[in-house]
């Protein structure tokens, strides 16, 4: 029954995203970028952006494969006559009844939430009292070449040492694709942006000490092997402006107010109800 619920939810969700970017099709059924993003946010409880940059692509691929698997199973289920079976119809009817109630509750709650208003004064007061929440950490965008031995890393550094600027970047990407043992190798060693503390200490400390457009002049050893690092970009720590986070603050305050309103509403409904 859990599988039935998941499949039905996936189909309902897909219907609302017909114009979304299609990543793949499985026997004519599109799987979209939004579907993958939604699954990722659900799996990480809305914190996918906090997943280390070097793991995000891997997670995306895993979720895409899971969605492909669901479509394959659903397609085979249809071919084998599952949708016409008595068991399926009975379970679907039960699920439909539950979904009616759940959907009604969701719409009711959304109407209540949408009716709540947060004043500009409340928003600004929250921002001024909680500015530490909106401090963006220093971030770097790095590439790396991971090899098994120190000698391999030193040979790569020697090849890169005479280069600079675009020639250094291009050669680094070429060597990463050719020699790196890490999962980012096919992407030219690209790890994307990451904040302090997201990488293992030795790698983290070296990357954040480098200048933009430079490469390490000595191998960096970690438990994974020896790294040669190229620093693509660097972003200083900044305090995000009020206008940038205003909508986020509004949603947070709305949810806090919503909890209070909900409690009061539930107390009122219980008083009016006949509960034996």
Residue pairs with C-beta under 8 A, 6 or more apart in sequence:
1 91
1 94
1 95
3 73
4 88
4 91
4 92
4 95
5 95
6 70
7 70
7 74
8 92
8 95
8 99
10 35
10 67
10 70
13 35
13 38
14 29
14 30
14 32
14 35
17 32
17 34
17 35
20 32
20 33
20 34
20 35
21 32
21 33
21 34
22 30
22 31
22 32
22 33
23 31
23 32
23 33
23 36
23 64
24 30
24 31
24 64
24 68
25 31
26 68
26 71
26 72
26 75
27 71
27 72
27 75
29 71
29 75
31 64
31 67
31 68
31 71
35 67
36 60
36 63
36 64
36 67
37 48
39 63
39 66
39 67
40 48
40 59
40 60
40 63
41 48
43 59
43 63
44 50
44 51
48 56
48 59
51 59
52 194
52 198
52 199
53 191
53 192
53 193
53 194
53 198
54 183
54 184
54 191
54 192
54 194
54 199
56 192
57 183
57 184
57 187
58 183
77 83
82 88
109 262
112 258
112 261
112 262
112 265
113 254
113 255
113 258
116 254
116 257
116 258
116 261
118 250
118 253
118 254
118 257
122 253
123 242
123 246
123 249
123 250
123 253
124 242
126 249
126 252
126 253
127 134
127 242
127 245
127 246
127 249
131 239
134 239
134 240
134 244
134 245
135 237
135 238
135 239
135 240
136 235
136 237
136 238
136 239
136 240
137 195
137 196
137 237
138 195
138 196
138 208
138 234
138 235
138 236
138 237
139 193
139 194
139 195
139 234
139 235
140 193
140 194
140 207
140 208
140 210
140 231
140 232
140 233
140 234
140 235
141 191
141 192
141 193
141 231
141 232
141 233
141 234
141 235
142 191
142 194
142 207
142 229
142 230
142 231
142 232
143 172
143 173
143 176
143 184
143 188
143 189
143 190
143 191
143 229
143 230
143 232
144 176
144 180
144 182
144 184
144 189
144 191
144 203
144 227
144 228
144 229
144 230
145 153
145 156
145 172
145 175
145 176
145 179
145 180
145 182
145 185
145 189
145 227
145 228
146 180
146 181
146 182
146 185
146 189
146 224
146 225
146 226
146 227
147 153
147 156
147 179
147 180
147 181
147 225
147 226
147 228
148 181
148 225
148 226
149 225
149 226
150 219
150 221
150 226
152 179
152 226
153 219
153 226
153 227
153 228
154 219
156 175
156 179
156 228
157 215
157 216
157 217
157 218
157 219
157 228
159 171
159 175
160 168
160 171
160 172
160 175
160 215
160 228
161 215
161 217
163 171
164 213
165 213
168 213
168 215
168 230
169 213
169 230
169 232
172 188
172 189
172 215
172 228
172 230
173 188
173 189
174 188
176 184
176 185
176 187
176 188
176 189
177 185
177 186
177 188
177 189
179 185
180 189
181 225
182 189
182 224
184 190
184 191
189 230
190 232
191 199
193 233
193 235
196 204
196 208
197 204
198 204
199 207
200 222
200 223
200 224
202 220
202 221
202 222
203 220
203 222
203 227
203 229
206 216
206 220
206 229
207 229
207 231
210 216
210 229
210 231
211 231
211 234
212 231
212 232
212 233
212 234
213 231
213 232
214 230
214 231
215 228
215 229
215 230
215 231
216 227
216 228
216 229
216 230
219 226
219 227
219 228
220 226
220 227
220 228
220 229
221 227
